[in-house]
Amino acid sequence: MSAVSKDAKRMTTLTLQRMKEEGEKITMLTAYDYSMAKVIDDAGIDVILVGDSASNVMAGHETTLPITLDQMIYHASSVIRAVKKALVVVDLPFGTYQGNSTKALSSAIRIMKESGAHAVKLEGGEEIVDSVSRILTAGVPVMGHLGLTPQSIYKFGTYTVRAKEDEEAQQLLSDAKLLERVGVFGLVMEKIPADLAKTVTENLRIPTIGIGAGNQTDGQVLVSHDLFGITKEFNPRFLRRYMDLYNGMKGAVESYISDVKSSDFPNESEQY
Ligand code: KIV
C-alpha cells in the first residue's frame, strides 16, 4: 500500500498495478506548479510527475543537473496543494542519492515530509540499487527510470536513443528485473527502441511508463510544457503536441500590449 488517503478515488501504486493487470493504459504528465497541476489533475490524469525537467522548463537550465532538493520540494509542495486524485511522484535530483544510500534515504524523507508527495523516482539500474532498497525500508514508494537518464547526460554525451545495441539492451532488461525484485512499484523507460520496451513490459509484473519508447508500455508520460506546445525548440520524434500554447500566449500578450498602448484597456465596464 502506498499513498494513504480517505478519498477512495485517490490513485495509489496499487491502482497502477491493477491497471496493468486489467490492460488499462496509465497516463502520466509532469507538473511543477499549483495552477498547471490543478488543470492536469482536474482533467483526470493518473500520475503527476514533479520531474527534475523543472530544471529545463521552469528554470531555463540546459540540463537537469543544477536543480536542488530544496527547489524540488518547493515545486512538489505547490503541486500537492492542487491535486485531489493523481498519484504524485517526485524526482530525486542529481547528487541526492547516487553512491550513498543514507543520503538517498534522507533526501527521500525530506521530499515526503516537506512536500506531502506520494512517491519518489530515481534514475539508474544496479548502480543505485542500494539507494532504492534503503528508501524502500522507510515505506517510501519508489519508481525507477531507465534508458535515457538525463542526469547522466555527460556520461552519454548525447540525448540520442539508448540501448540500440544488444549489450546495453540486455543490461537494461536485467536492471529492470533487479529494480522490480527490490520493490519499485513502476518503471519509466525513456527513449529506447519500441521492441525493447515491449520485451521489458512483458517481463515485468510492475507497470512500465514510456516516453519515446513506443506504445507497448503500460502507460505514457510527457513533459506537460511539450504537450501544450510551450517549448517550441524541443522537437523529438516521440513528441505529440496537443496545443500551440507558445503562439497562443504570445498572441494574447501582443493583444494586451496593443490594447494598453491604444488606451482600449481597461474600458468603462472594466473600471470602478
Ligand atoms: O524529469 C522528467 O520530466 C522526467 C520525464 C521525462 C520522465 O523524468
Residues whose N, C-alpha, C, O or C-beta is under 5 A from the ligand:
A	BS01	KIV	T30 G51 D52 S53 V188 V221 V223
